[in-house]
Amino acid sequence: MTREAAPALTARLRAASHPGAGTCACVCGPLADRPDATVVRHGATVAKAHAPDTDPYELTLRLAVAARIPGILLPPLDPAPARLDDRLVTHWPYGAPVDRDDPDAAPWEAVATLLARLHRTAPPAGLPPMRGPAKAAQAMSRLRRALRDHTSTAAPPVLAAWAALPPWARAETPAPGTPFLCHGDLHLGQLVRHPAPDGPWHLIDVDDLGLGDPAWDLARPAAWYACGLLPPDEWLRFLTAYQEADGPAVPADGDPWPVLDVPARALTAQSAALALTKALTAGRPLDEVEQALVDACARMTGTPAQLARDFPE
């Protein structure tokens, strides 16, 4: 299956929903179509074609976790993935996503509370590692490949920020400490209301679910805050709600940054690498947000005073 997977996946989902029917009035169409994931909706059902290299055994384990904690993760409609050409396909109930056009309504408290509950859930035996560090390493590999054909003065600080991280954050060794059940790729796009449109919030996307350092799940909003891309009041709402829900990733009070520092730096480097790769491939300059990420990487390898401004207490 190529990147043009959406039509085939939509047709298959329509046929499964209405066997023998010629037409239907359901809301349907692609929700995402990327090389690593194609997601389509047909009425109340969503089908996702996972990345071609997805391990079927590990995906089945992750689906089982989602089915076991339905109040936290959106439960799948089927316990095991199906196949469509070279892709594994999973089926889910449709949930209403966060409104991107209304940033003031971002449900920071809801996502923080769900994360805390996820982190406090006892993980099942045999669950693979959380894939956050591995995805960050993949982003850096993509940047290095792009640099074979392009030059960029923005690349050295991004590569230097990555090189300064400890091995576990670069997916070279296991994360230290006791592993917790982690989402692995937390952002507001991983949140839906189910039943739509106004049911309770649920976390979605189990592709990176696994065992690891729970601070990684707080790292993207922490990095955005440190880079000046997330307002302080929104960061405080998120952090406070997580602490009040007894989340184990950070202390209940006091300075959270000794715990968040490494994951936040890793997510900053990952985000900067992805942004720079996209810009290089498109042959365009960095936009304001992308430049802010690269600038943060430059400051991360600068003086202690600069680091204090980027990663405040």
Backbone hydrogen bonds, N-H to C=O, Kabsch-Sander energy under -0.5 kcal/mol:
donor,donor_aa,acceptor,acceptor_aa,energy
5,A,3,R,-1.8
6,A,3,R,-0.5
8,A,4,E,-0.5
9,L,5,A,-2.6
10,T,6,A,-2.9
11,A,7,P,-2.5
12,R,8,A,-2.1
13,L,9,L,-2.3
14,R,10,T,-2.7
15,A,11,A,-2.3
16,A,12,R,-2.1
17,S,13,L,-1.9
18,H,14,R,-2.1
21,A,18,H,-2.0
29,G,41,R,-2.2
31,L,39,V,-3.6
32,A,39,V,-1.9
34,R,37,A,-3.2
37,A,34,R,-0.8
38,T,49,A,-2.1
39,V,32,A,-2.9
40,V,47,A,-2.5
41,R,29,G,-2.9
42,H,45,T,-3.0
43,G,27,V,-3.9
45,T,42,H,-1.8
46,V,92,W,-3.1
47,A,40,V,-2.5
48,K,90,T,-2.7
49,A,38,T,-3.3
50,H,48,K,-0.7
50,H,88,L,-3.0
51,A,36,D,-0.6
54,T,51,A,-2.1
59,L,55,D,-2.4
60,T,56,P,-2.1
61,L,57,Y,-1.9
62,R,58,E,-2.1
63,L,59,L,-2.4
64,A,60,T,-2.0
65,V,61,L,-1.5
66,A,62,R,-1.9
67,A,63,L,-2.2
68,R,64,A,-1.4
69,I,65,V,-1.3
72,I,69,I,-1.9
73,L,69,I,-2.3
74,L,203,L,-2.9
77,L,91,H,-3.0
78,D,91,H,-0.7
82,A,89,V,-3.1
84,L,87,R,-2.5
87,R,84,L,-1.9
89,V,82,A,-2.7
90,T,48,K,-2.3
92,W,46,V,-3.0
94,Y,44,A,-2.5
96,A,193,R,-2.3
98,V,191,L,-0.8
100,R,98,V,-0.8
102,D,99,D,-1.5
105,A,102,D,-1.8
106,A,103,P,-1.6
108,W,106,A,-2.1
111,V,107,P,-2.4
112,A,108,W,-2.1
113,T,109,E,-2.3
114,L,110,A,-2.4
115,L,111,V,-2.2
116,A,112,A,-2.3
117,R,113,T,-2.2
118,L,114,L,-2.5
119,H,115,L,-3.0
120,R,116,A,-1.4
121,T,118,L,-1.3
127,L,124,P,-1.2
130,M,211,L,-3.0
131,R,208,D,-1.7
135,K,131,R,-2.5
136,A,132,G,-2.0
137,A,133,P,-2.3
138,Q,134,A,-2.0
139,A,135,K,-2.0
140,M,136,A,-1.8
141,S,137,A,-2.1
142,R,138,Q,-2.3
143,L,139,A,-1.9
144,R,140,M,-2.4
145,R,141,S,-2.1
146,A,142,R,-2.2
147,L,143,L,-2.0
148,R,145,R,-1.2
149,D,146,A,-1.2
150,H,146,A,-1.0
155,A,152,S,-0.8
158,V,154,A,-0.9
159,L,155,A,-2.6
160,A,156,P,-2.6
161,A,157,P,-2.3
162,W,158,V,-1.9
163,A,159,L,-2.4
164,A,160,A,-1.5
165,L,162,W,-1.5
169,A,166,P,-0.9
170,R,166,P,-0.8
170,R,167,P,-0.9
171,A,168,W,-1.4
172,E,167,P,-2.5
173,T,167,P,-0.6
180,F,212,G,-2.7
181,L,121,T,-0.5
182,C,180,F,-0.6
182,C,210,G,-3.1
190,Q,187,H,-2.3
191,L,188,L,-1.0
192,V,202,H,-2.3
193,R,96,A,-2.9
194,H,192,V,-0.5
194,H,200,P,-2.3
196,A,94,Y,-0.6
199,G,195,P,-2.0
202,H,192,V,-2.7
203,L,72,I,-3.0
204,I,190,Q,-1.9
209,L,206,V,-1.3
210,G,182,C,-2.0
211,L,128,P,-1.9
212,G,180,F,-2.0
216,W,213,D,-1.8
217,D,214,P,-1.2
218,L,215,A,-1.1
219,A,215,A,-0.6
219,A,216,W,-1.0
220,R,216,W,-0.5
222,A,218,L,-1.8
223,A,219,A,-2.9
224,W,220,R,-2.7
225,Y,221,P,-2.3
226,A,222,A,-2.5
227,C,223,A,-2.3
228,G,225,Y,-1.2
229,L,224,W,-2.9
230,L,224,W,-1.3
234,E,231,P,-0.6
235,W,231,P,-2.1
236,L,232,P,-2.5
237,R,233,D,-2.0
238,F,234,E,-2.2
239,L,235,W,-2.9
240,T,236,L,-2.8
241,A,237,R,-2.2
242,Y,238,F,-2.0
243,Q,239,L,-2.3
244,E,240,T,-2.8
245,A,241,A,-1.3
246,D,243,Q,-1.8
247,G,242,Y,-2.3
259,V,256,P,-1.2
260,L,256,P,-1.9
261,D,257,W,-2.4
264,A,260,L,-2.8
265,R,261,D,-2.2
266,A,262,V,-2.5
267,L,263,P,-2.5
268,T,264,A,-2.0
269,A,265,R,-2.5
270,Q,266,A,-2.7
271,S,267,L,-2.7
272,A,268,T,-2.4
273,A,269,A,-2.5
274,L,270,Q,-2.5
275,A,271,S,-2.4
276,L,272,A,-2.7
277,T,273,A,-2.5
278,K,274,L,-2.2
279,A,275,A,-2.2
280,L,276,L,-2.8
281,T,277,T,-2.5
282,A,278,K,-1.9
283,G,279,A,-0.9
283,G,280,L,-0.6
284,R,279,A,-2.2
291,Q,287,D,-2.6
292,A,288,E,-1.8
293,L,289,V,-1.6
294,V,290,E,-1.9
295,D,291,Q,-2.9
296,A,292,A,-2.0
297,C,293,L,-1.8
298,A,294,V,-2.0
299,R,295,D,-2.2
300,M,296,A,-2.1
301,T,297,C,-0.9
301,T,298,A,-0.5
302,G,299,R,-1.8
307,L,303,T,-2.2
308,A,304,P,-2.2
309,R,305,A,-1.4
310,D,306,Q,-1.8
311,F,307,L,-2.8
